[in-house]
Amino acid sequence: MNKTLLLILCDFLLLNLLALTNWQSAAPKAPGGRAARDAARGAAAEKPATETDDVISVMRLALDDERARREQLARRLETARGSLETARAELERTREEKQRVQLEAEEKIEALTSGIEAAERERADLKAVTETLQTRVETERKDRVEAQTTTTKLAENVGELAKGSAAIVTEFKAGQGVTPNAIARLFFENRLALHINASRPGLFGLSGKRREAVTVIAGDGGSYYALAHIETTPFSLTEKPRDWTGISGEFRRGARTLPIRKFSFLEADPRIIAVPLAAEEVARLGYSGVYRLAADPFKFSEGVFINKRQRGVKVTFEFNPDTPGYAEIVVNADPLSKNPNAFDNVPESGDLIFSANAEVLGIMVNNDYCVLIGSLKPGRTLETGEPAPPTAEAFAHLQARYKALPRRLR
């Protein structure tokens, strides 16, 4: 039976017992003394137990159990209170230890952060110094290589020029110009052949053209170009522009050959073709006499061209403000002369014109005018190949430029 329910029943029976008892008819007080008490106990022991005595015994047992339970709860409470105090003290110590460890950790983190930042700054400084040193070393290495290469080339060029052009060098230094025959000799020592082949569909299949031009190499600020007139190539600016299906070409100088990768049309005039060459390609051709462009075309009033009899011939040219960038060649030959060689002294379209100090002045664009090549700035560029890239649009553009020129320059 549940103890709580038993207690309730006991309380109920006790109250009923107290309410139904007749206290006035209660028995007189038993004689006092130890003997009387012993006598009473003996009598009670001899007296048989009643229901009331059972209830009282049950209630006494219940009270004893309740007292024991409360004492046990009190002991547990006291033990729990002690454990709580201990846990509280331990928690306080743990909190203090945590705060101390946290402070130490923050100090260490701050010290490490400062160390890392200092190391990063030092690493950045070392990296910058290393890069600077590497740049200097690389620059010095390149300078040494370039200086060595330049020295070697200069030595080779000086050796070559010293063999065949001592007189020309002397005349340069004297500032008196170079004789036409010396210019002609220098031209034949340094000339090279430019072969260009081009093909495209024709009426009866593939139609091809092959032309050869005799030219020289001119230099402009480290760039090298071989110059030629478009009339000395398979191309034309007077016919309807069409695509060429194949374009190839090569340089020939003695037994040495060099293929052409691409060629350009100069901005100065669309009829002038310039084939670019690298310095090592110039060396492969064994070419040591690179011509300079005339810095002051009108320093001299006369120029020199190489006639068909391979002689240097002086020509007079004039500047016309109506045709800037061109010089008009004055012909001194008598048209009524009966001398068959009289017109050998008249330049034709495509002839190279040299200044009096052996610099490239320009190229004859027709029989009367020479385009002054003060710059080798390229315009439209075409690449060689089989099949060749489309060319009709490029030649249409060049043809439009050509037709826009004044009539006297065409």
C-alpha positions in Angstrom: 0.0 0.0 0.0 1.2 3.5 -0.7 2.6 5.2 2.4 0.8 8.5 1.7 -2.5 6.8 1.4 -1.8 4.9 4.6 -1.0 8.1 6.4 -4.3 9.6 5.2 -6.2 6.7 6.5 -4.4 6.8 9.8 -5.1 10.5 10.2 -8.8 9.8 9.4 -9.1 7.0 11.9 -7.2 9.0 14.6 -9.6 11.9 14.2 -12.6 9.6 14.4 -11.2 8.0 17.5 -10.6 11.3 19.2 -14.1 12.5 18.3 -15.9 9.4 19.5 -13.9 8.9 22.8 -15.8 9.8 26.0 -13.2 11.5 28.0 -15.4 12.0 31.1 -15.8 8.3 31.7 -12.1 7.6 31.3 -10.5 5.4 33.9 -8.8 7.0 36.9 -5.2 7.7 36.8 -3.1 4.7 37.6 -0.9 4.9 40.8 2.4 6.5 40.0 5.7 5.1 40.5 7.8 2.6 38.7 6.0 -0.3 40.2 2.7 1.1 39.0 4.0 1.5 35.5 5.3 -2.0 35.5 2.0 -3.2 36.8 0.3 -1.3 34.0 2.6 -2.7 31.4 2.0 -6.2 32.7 -1.8 -5.6 32.7 -1.6 -4.2 29.2 0.5 -7.1 28.1 -2.0 -9.5 29.5 -4.9 -7.4 28.0 -5.7 -8.4 24.4 -5.0 -5.9 21.5 -7.9 -4.0 20.1 -8.4 -2.3 16.7 -7.5 1.0 18.1 -4.2 -0.4 19.3 -3.5 -1.6 15.7 -4.3 1.8 14.3 -2.0 3.5 16.8 0.8 1.0 16.0 0.4 1.6 12.3 0.4 5.4 12.9 3.5 5.1 15.0 5.3 3.1 12.3 4.2 5.6 9.7 5.5 8.5 11.9 8.8 6.6 12.4 9.1 6.0 8.6 8.4 9.7 7.9 10.9 10.8 10.5 13.6 8.5 9.0 12.7 9.7 5.5 13.0 13.3 6.5 16.3 12.7 8.3 17.6 11.0 5.1 16.4 13.9 3.0 18.1 16.3 5.4 21.3 14.4 5.1 21.0 14.3 1.4 20.3 18.0 1.3 23.3 18.7 3.5 25.4 16.5 1.2 24.0 18.2 -1.9 24.7 21.6 -0.3 28.3 20.7 0.4 28.7 19.3 -3.2 27.2 22.5 -4.5 29.6 24.7 -2.5 32.4 22.5 -3.7 31.2 22.7 -7.3 30.8 26.5 -7.0 34.3 26.9 -5.6 35.7 24.6 -8.4 33.7 26.6 -11.0 35.2 29.8 -9.7 38.7 28.4 -9.8 38.0 27.1 -13.3 36.7 30.5 -14.4 39.8 32.2 -13.0 42.0 29.7 -14.6 40.2 30.1 -17.9 40.6 33.9 -17.7 44.3 33.5 -17.0 44.8 31.1 -19.8 42.8 33.3 -22.2 44.9 36.3 -21.2 48.1 34.4 -21.8 46.7 33.1 -25.1 45.8 36.6 -26.2 49.2 37.9 -25.3 50.9 35.0 -27.2 48.6 35.6 -30.2 49.4 39.3 -30.2 53.1 38.5 -30.0 52.8 36.0 -32.8 50.8 38.4 -34.9 53.4 41.1 -34.4 56.1 38.6 -35.3 54.3 37.4 -38.4 53.7 41.0 -39.5 57.4 41.8 -39.0 58.3 38.7 -40.9 56.0 39.6 -43.8 57.4 43.1 -44.0 60.9 41.6 -44.0 60.0 39.1 -46.6 58.4 41.8 -48.8 61.6 43.9 -48.4 63.8 40.9 -49.3 61.6 40.1 -52.3 61.8 43.7 -53.5 65.5 43.7 -53.1 65.8 40.3 -54.8 63.7 41.5 -57.8 65.7 44.7 -58.1 68.9 42.7 -58.1 67.5 40.2 -60.6 66.4 43.0 -62.8 69.8 44.6 -62.6 71.6 41.3 -63.3 69.3 40.6 -66.3 69.8 44.1 -67.6 73.5 43.9 -67.2 73.6 40.5 -68.9 71.5 41.7 -71.8 73.7 44.8 -72.1 76.8 42.7 -72.1 75.3 40.3 -74.8 74.1 43.3 -76.9 77.4 45.0 -76.5 79.3 41.9 -77.5 77.0 41.3 -80.5 77.2 44.9 -81.6 81.0 44.8 -81.2 81.2 41.7 -83.3 78.9 43.1 -86.0 80.7 46.4 -86.0 84.0 44.6 -86.4 82.7 42.5 -89.2 81.1 45.5 -91.0 84.2 47.6 -90.5 86.3 44.8 -91.9 84.1 44.3 -95.0 83.7 48.0 -95.6 87.4 48.6 -95.1 88.2 46.1 -98.0 86.0 47.6 -100.7 84.8 51.0 -99.6 87.9 52.8 -98.1 87.6 55.7 -100.6 83.9 56.1 -99.9 84.5 56.3 -96.1 87.2 58.9 -96.7 84.8 61.0 -98.8 82.1 60.7 -96.1 84.5 62.1 -93.5 85.6 64.9 -95.8 81.9 65.9 -96.3 82.5 66.3 -100.0 79.9 63.6 -101.1 80.6 60.4 -103.0 81.3 60.2 -106.7 78.7 58.5 -108.9 81.1 55.7 -109.8 81.8 55.0 -106.1 78.1 54.8 -105.4 77.6 52.5 -108.4 80.5 50.2 -107.1 78.9 50.2 -103.6 75.5 49.3 -105.2 76.9 46.3 -107.1 78.8 45.1 -104.0 75.6 45.1 -101.9 72.8 44.4 -104.4 70.6 41.3 -104.0 67.9 39.8 -106.1 64.2 39.7 -104.9 62.1 36.9 -106.6 58.3 36.9 -106.1 56.0 34.3 -107.5 52.2 34.7 -107.5 49.4 32.5 -109.0 45.6 32.5 -109.3 42.9 30.9 -111.4 42.9 31.9 -115.1 40.9 31.1 -118.1 42.7 27.8 -118.8 43.6 26.8 -115.2 46.0 28.2 -112.7 47.9 31.2 -114.0 51.2 32.2 -112.5 53.6 35.2 -112.7 57.2 35.4 -111.7 59.2 38.6 -111.5 62.7 39.6 -110.3 63.8 42.9 -108.8 67.3 44.1 -108.0 67.3 45.9 -104.7 69.3 46.9 -101.6 68.5 46.7 -97.9 67.8 50.0 -96.0 67.8 50.4 -92.3 65.7 52.7 -90.1 66.2 52.6 -86.4 67.0 48.9 -86.1 64.4 47.8 -88.7 65.6 46.4 -92.1 63.7 46.4 -95.3 64.4 45.5 -98.9 62.7 48.0 -101.3 61.1 47.5 -104.7 58.6 49.1 -107.0 55.3 47.1 -107.6 56.1 47.1 -111.4 59.0 44.7 -110.6 56.6 42.2 -109.0 53.7 40.2 -110.3 51.2 42.6 -108.8 49.5 45.7 -110.3 47.4 48.6 -109.1 45.8 49.3 -112.5 43.9 46.0 -113.0 40.8 44.8 -111.2 41.7 43.6 -107.7 41.4 39.8 -107.4 42.6 37.2 -104.9 45.9 35.5 -105.4 45.7 31.9 -104.4 49.5 31.5 -103.9 52.3 33.9 -103.1 55.9 33.0 -102.5 59.3 34.6 -102.8 62.9 34.6 -101.8 66.1 36.6 -101.7 69.2 35.5 -103.6 72.7 36.8 -103.1 75.2 34.6 -104.8 74.7 31.0 -103.5 72.7 32.2 -100.5 68.9 32.2 -100.4 66.3 33.4 -97.9 62.6 32.8 -98.1 60.1 35.7 -97.7 57.5 35.4 -95.0 55.6 38.6 -95.7 55.8 42.0 -97.4 54.3 45.5 -96.9 53.3 48.5 -99.0 54.8 51.7 -97.6 52.6 54.5 -96.2 54.8 56.9 -98.3 53.4 55.5 -101.6 51.2 52.4 -102.2 53.5 51.3 -105.1 56.6 50.8 -103.0 57.0 47.3 -101.6 59.1 46.8 -98.4 60.1 43.3 -97.4 61.1 43.2 -93.7 64.2 41.3 -92.5 65.5 40.6 -89.1 69.1 41.3 -88.2 70.0 37.6 -88.2 68.5 37.2 -91.6 70.6 40.1 -92.9 73.6 38.3 -91.5 72.6 35.0 -93.1 72.6 36.7 -96.5 76.2 37.9 -95.8 75.0 41.5 -96.2 77.2 44.1 -94.6 76.4 47.3 -96.5 72.9 48.3 -95.1 72.0 51.7 -96.5 70.8 54.5 -94.4 67.8 56.7 -95.4 68.5 60.3 -96.3 67.8 62.3 -93.2 67.9 65.6 -95.3 66.8 64.8 -98.8 67.5 68.3 -100.1 71.0 68.7 -98.6 72.3 68.1 -102.1 70.6 69.3 -105.3 71.7 66.2 -107.2 71.2 62.5 -106.8 72.6 59.3 -108.4 70.9 56.4 -110.1 72.4 53.3 -111.7 71.7 53.1 -115.4 71.3 50.1 -117.6 75.0 50.1 -118.4 75.6 49.8 -114.6 77.1 53.2 -114.3 76.2 55.8 -111.7 74.6 58.8 -113.3 73.9 62.2 -111.7 70.4 63.6 -111.9 69.1 66.9 -110.7 65.9 67.0 -108.6 63.7 69.9 -107.5 61.2 70.3 -104.7 57.7 71.2 -105.6 55.4 72.4 -102.7 52.4 71.0 -104.7 53.7 67.4 -104.3 55.1 67.1 -100.8 57.0 63.8 -100.2 58.1 63.7 -103.8 61.0 65.1 -105.8 60.7 66.0 -109.5 63.6 64.7 -111.6 65.0 67.2 -114.2 66.0 65.4 -117.4 69.0 66.9 -119.2 68.9 64.5 -122.2 68.1 66.0 -125.6 65.0 64.2 -127.0 66.3 65.0 -130.6 69.7 63.5 -129.9 70.8 60.8 -132.3 73.1 59.2 -129.7 71.5 55.7 -128.9 72.9 55.9 -125.4 71.5 59.4 -124.7 68.5 58.1 -122.8 70.6 55.8 -120.6 71.1 58.9 -118.4 67.3 59.2 -117.8 65.9 57.3 -114.8 62.8 55.1 -115.2 60.0 53.9 -113.0 61.4 51.6 -110.3 65.0 52.9 -110.3 66.6 53.5 -106.9 67.8 57.1 -106.3 70.7 57.7 -104.0 71.7 61.0 -102.4 75.2 62.4 -103.1 76.5 60.9 -99.8 75.3 57.3 -100.8 72.1 57.2 -98.8 68.8 55.9 -100.1 66.8 59.0 -101.3 63.8 57.2 -102.8 62.4 55.2 -105.7 61.1 56.5 -109.1 57.4 56.0 -109.1 57.1 57.1 -112.7 59.6 58.6 -115.2 59.3 62.1 -113.7 58.9 61.8 -109.9 60.8 60.1 -107.1 59.0 59.3 -103.8 61.2 60.4 -100.9 61.5 57.6 -98.4 62.1 59.4 -95.2 60.4 56.6 -93.2 60.0 52.8 -93.7 56.5 52.9 -92.0 54.6 49.9 -93.4 51.0 50.1 -94.5 49.0 47.1 -95.7 50.9 43.8 -95.1 50.4 40.6 -97.1 51.7 37.1 -96.0 53.1 34.5 -98.3 51.7 31.0 -98.4 50.0 28.4 -100.4 47.1 29.0 -100.3 47.6 32.7 -99.7 45.3 34.7 -97.5 42.6 36.8 -99.3 44.3 39.7 -101.1 41.5 41.4 -103.1 40.4 43.7 -100.4 44.0 44.8 -99.7 44.7 45.6 -103.3 41.4 47.4 -103.6 42.5 49.7 -100.8 45.9 50.2 -102.3 44.4 50.9 -105.7 42.1 53.5 -104.1 45.1 55.2 -102.6 46.9 55.1 -105.9 44.0 56.7 -107.8 43.7 59.4 -105.2 47.2 60.7 -106.1 47.6 63.7 -108.4 47.7 62.7 -112.1 51.4 63.9 -112.4 52.4 61.4 -109.6 50.7 58.4 -111.3 
